[in-house]
Amino acid sequence: MKMVSEFLNNFDKHIFYHATSLDSAESIARHGFRVWFQDNEIGRYASGGNLGTGLYITCNWRIALWFGSVLLCVSIRPGTRLLNSALPPDGKIVDYLQREFGREVLKKAPWEAIPKNKKLTLRELITLFRYHYRHTWEKEYGQDCDGFSNWPMRRELHSKLLKKFKNLLVRYGFDGYGNPSDDNGIVIFAEDRLALREIVAEIPSSDYATLFTEDFNQFQNIDELKKFFRSHGSRRAKDLTEQI
């Protein structure tokens, strides 16, 4: 099925960012991106976030900077297939699946609600995935008494089901998913799908906490961030930039 989102199809027309620590940026420059790591104390562990295990990228450099003080510009390798979860689920397919398999198809993982002799089409899989994504991340549930996004039990249910879709997405040929315009960005499952293009900027630790509280809106555009880096960045980060 042809990707329905032009945004996630023509990667070369968009700029993607990933932020991390300076130590990690140096490791990426030497060895490439990594999803899994080995630690002498805790053993093997993976990088991840709200959308599960994987590498996170976004077109919004300010959002990227929430997750690290070194901003990288990255490219997506040709042939990568990403599912755009920003689009709403197809209501007609949702209705059909409920008639065919009952309401349980929206409350359980597909392999638990569908007979073993049945198989979801790609369009049906995408619809179910987007249904749970919408109810986890895009539906408005209000805020709790502390001002954080409300997280009722039904939202928790959709969140748990959403995480169970990763293996199915991989089986159907997808390398990641996400909403290009929300705070979660895009998660890419496999480390070989991303390549480092350049070190855009580093914000020293002495300035990072202060700038973070203002969501980096002190910089009107990325050129101002680069100018700040030239005058405030560490020699170590500037050397790495020259190497890249």
C-alpha positions as CSV (number, residue, x, y, z in Angstrom):
1,M,0.0,0.0,0.0
2,K,1.4,3.4,-0.9
3,M,2.2,5.6,2.0
4,V,-0.7,8.1,2.4
5,S,1.4,10.8,4.1
6,E,3.7,12.8,1.8
7,F,5.5,14.1,4.9
8,L,6.8,10.7,5.9
9,N,7.5,9.6,2.4
10,N,9.8,12.3,1.0
11,F,12.5,12.4,3.7
12,D,14.9,14.4,1.6
13,K,12.6,17.4,1.7
14,H,12.6,17.7,5.5
15,I,15.2,18.3,8.2
16,F,15.2,16.0,11.2
17,Y,16.8,16.5,14.6
18,H,17.9,14.4,17.5
19,A,19.5,15.7,20.7
20,T,21.7,13.9,23.2
21,S,24.6,14.4,25.5
22,L,28.1,15.3,24.3
23,D,29.4,11.8,25.3
24,S,26.7,10.2,23.2
25,A,27.3,12.5,20.3
26,E,30.9,11.5,20.2
27,S,29.9,7.8,20.3
28,I,27.4,8.3,17.5
29,A,30.1,10.1,15.4
30,R,32.5,7.1,15.9
31,H,30.1,4.1,15.8
32,G,26.7,5.3,14.4
33,F,23.4,5.3,16.2
34,R,22.6,2.6,18.7
35,V,19.4,1.4,20.2
36,W,20.8,-1.2,22.6
37,F,23.6,-0.6,25.1
38,Q,25.7,-2.7,27.6
39,D,26.4,-1.6,31.1
40,N,28.6,-3.4,33.6
41,E,26.2,-2.9,36.5
42,I,22.7,-3.1,34.9
43,G,23.4,-5.2,31.9
44,R,21.8,-4.8,28.5
45,Y,19.4,-1.9,28.2
46,A,17.7,0.0,25.4
47,S,17.0,3.7,24.6
48,G,13.4,4.7,24.3
49,G,10.6,7.0,25.3
50,N,6.8,7.4,25.1
51,L,6.6,5.5,21.9
52,G,8.7,2.6,23.0
53,T,12.2,1.3,22.3
54,G,14.0,3.1,19.4
55,L,15.6,6.3,18.2
56,Y,13.6,9.5,18.4
57,I,13.7,12.3,15.8
58,T,11.6,15.4,15.1
59,C,11.5,18.3,12.7
60,N,11.2,20.7,15.7
61,W,14.7,21.5,17.0
62,R,13.3,23.0,20.2
63,I,11.5,19.8,21.1
64,A,14.6,17.8,20.3
65,L,16.6,20.0,22.8
66,W,14.3,18.8,25.6
67,F,16.2,15.5,25.5
68,G,19.8,16.6,25.3
69,S,22.2,19.6,25.1
70,V,23.8,18.6,21.8
71,L,21.6,19.0,18.8
72,L,22.3,16.7,15.8
73,C,20.9,16.9,12.3
74,V,20.2,13.4,11.0
75,S,19.0,11.9,7.8
76,I,16.8,8.8,7.2
77,R,18.3,6.2,4.9
78,P,16.5,5.4,1.6
79,G,13.9,2.6,1.8
80,T,12.9,3.4,5.4
81,R,9.1,3.0,5.9
82,L,7.4,5.1,8.6
83,L,3.8,5.0,9.6
84,N,2.2,8.4,10.0
85,S,0.2,8.1,13.2
86,A,-1.1,11.7,13.0
87,L,-3.8,10.7,10.6
88,P,-7.2,9.6,12.1
89,P,-8.3,6.0,11.9
90,D,-10.6,5.1,9.1
91,G,-14.1,5.0,10.7
92,K,-15.6,2.7,8.1
93,I,-12.9,0.1,8.8
94,V,-13.3,0.5,12.6
95,D,-17.0,-0.2,12.2
96,Y,-16.4,-3.2,9.9
97,L,-13.9,-4.8,12.4
98,Q,-16.4,-4.4,15.2
99,R,-19.1,-6.1,13.2
100,E,-16.8,-8.9,12.1
101,F,-15.0,-9.6,15.4
102,G,-17.0,-7.7,18.1
103,R,-16.0,-4.9,20.4
104,E,-13.1,-6.9,21.8
105,V,-11.1,-6.1,18.7
106,L,-10.8,-2.5,20.1
107,K,-10.0,-3.7,23.6
108,K,-7.4,-6.4,23.1
109,A,-4.3,-7.0,21.0
110,P,-5.3,-8.2,17.5
111,W,-4.0,-11.8,17.9
112,E,-6.2,-12.1,21.1
113,A,-9.4,-10.8,19.5
114,I,-9.2,-12.3,16.0
115,P,-9.5,-16.0,15.1
116,K,-6.2,-17.7,14.3
117,N,-7.4,-18.5,10.8
118,K,-8.0,-14.8,10.1
119,K,-5.3,-12.2,9.2
120,L,-5.5,-8.4,9.2
121,T,-5.0,-6.6,6.0
122,L,-2.4,-3.8,6.0
123,R,-5.1,-1.2,6.0
124,E,-6.9,-2.8,8.9
125,L,-3.7,-3.0,10.9
126,I,-3.0,0.7,10.3
127,T,-6.5,1.6,11.3
128,L,-6.4,-0.3,14.6
129,F,-2.9,1.2,15.3
130,R,-4.1,4.7,14.6
131,Y,-7.2,4.1,16.7
132,H,-5.1,3.3,19.8
133,Y,-2.6,6.1,19.0
134,R,-5.4,8.7,18.9
135,H,-6.9,7.5,22.2
136,T,-3.4,7.5,23.8
137,W,-1.8,10.7,22.5
138,E,-4.2,12.8,20.5
139,K,-7.5,12.6,22.3
140,E,-8.1,15.4,24.9
141,Y,-8.5,14.0,28.4
142,G,-8.0,17.3,30.3
143,Q,-5.5,17.8,33.1
144,D,-5.2,16.6,36.7
145,C,-5.0,18.8,39.8
146,D,-1.2,19.3,39.3
147,G,-1.7,20.6,35.7
148,F,-0.4,17.5,34.0
149,S,-2.2,15.6,31.2
150,N,-4.9,13.4,32.7
151,W,-4.3,9.7,32.4
152,P,-7.5,7.8,33.1
153,M,-7.8,4.0,33.0
154,R,-9.1,3.9,29.4
155,R,-6.2,5.9,28.2
156,E,-3.9,3.5,30.0
157,L,-5.6,0.6,28.2
158,H,-5.0,2.1,24.8
159,S,-1.4,2.9,25.7
160,K,-0.7,-0.7,26.6
161,L,-2.3,-2.0,23.4
162,L,-0.3,0.5,21.3
163,K,2.9,-0.9,22.6
164,K,1.9,-4.4,21.5
165,F,1.8,-3.3,17.9
166,K,5.5,-2.9,17.4
167,N,6.2,-6.5,16.4
168,L,3.2,-6.4,14.0
169,L,4.5,-3.2,12.4
170,V,7.9,-4.7,11.9
171,R,6.3,-7.8,10.4
172,Y,4.3,-5.7,8.0
173,G,7.5,-3.9,6.9
174,F,7.5,-0.7,8.9
175,D,10.7,0.8,10.4
176,G,9.0,3.2,12.8
177,Y,6.1,5.5,13.4
178,G,5.0,8.8,14.9
179,N,3.3,12.1,14.5
180,P,5.8,14.6,12.9
181,S,4.1,17.6,14.6
182,D,3.6,16.4,18.2
183,D,5.9,16.3,21.2
184,N,6.7,12.6,20.9
185,G,8.1,13.0,17.3
186,I,9.0,9.8,15.4
187,V,10.5,6.6,16.8
188,I,12.6,4.5,14.5
189,F,13.1,0.9,15.6
190,A,16.4,0.0,13.9
191,E,19.6,1.9,14.4
192,D,20.8,1.4,10.8
193,R,17.9,3.6,9.5
194,L,19.5,6.8,10.7
195,A,22.7,8.6,9.7
196,L,24.4,11.6,11.3
197,R,24.6,14.6,9.1
198,E,26.1,17.3,11.3
199,I,26.5,18.6,14.9
200,V,24.2,21.7,14.8
201,A,25.0,23.1,18.3
202,E,25.8,22.5,21.9
203,I,24.3,24.3,24.9
204,P,26.8,24.2,27.8
205,S,25.5,22.7,31.1
206,S,25.9,26.1,32.8
207,D,23.2,27.5,30.4
208,Y,21.1,24.5,29.6
209,A,18.8,24.5,32.7
210,T,17.9,28.1,32.3
211,L,17.2,27.9,28.6
212,F,15.2,24.7,29.1
213,T,12.7,26.5,31.4
214,E,11.8,28.8,28.5
215,D,11.5,26.0,26.0
216,F,14.5,27.5,24.2
217,N,12.3,30.3,22.9
218,Q,15.1,32.7,23.6
219,F,16.3,31.7,20.2
220,Q,14.0,33.0,17.5
221,N,15.4,30.6,15.0
222,I,18.0,28.0,14.6
223,D,20.6,30.5,13.2
224,E,20.5,32.3,16.6
225,L,21.1,28.9,18.3
226,K,24.1,28.3,16.0
227,K,25.4,31.8,16.8
228,F,25.1,31.1,20.5
229,F,27.0,27.9,20.0
230,R,29.9,29.7,18.3
231,S,30.3,32.0,21.2
232,H,29.4,29.7,24.2
233,G,30.0,26.1,23.0
234,S,32.8,24.0,24.5
235,R,36.1,23.4,22.5
236,R,35.3,19.7,22.7
237,A,32.0,20.1,20.9
238,K,33.5,22.5,18.3
239,D,36.2,20.0,17.6
240,L,33.6,17.3,17.1
241,T,31.7,19.5,14.7
242,E,34.8,20.0,12.6
243,Q,35.4,16.3,12.5
244,I,31.9,15.6,11.2
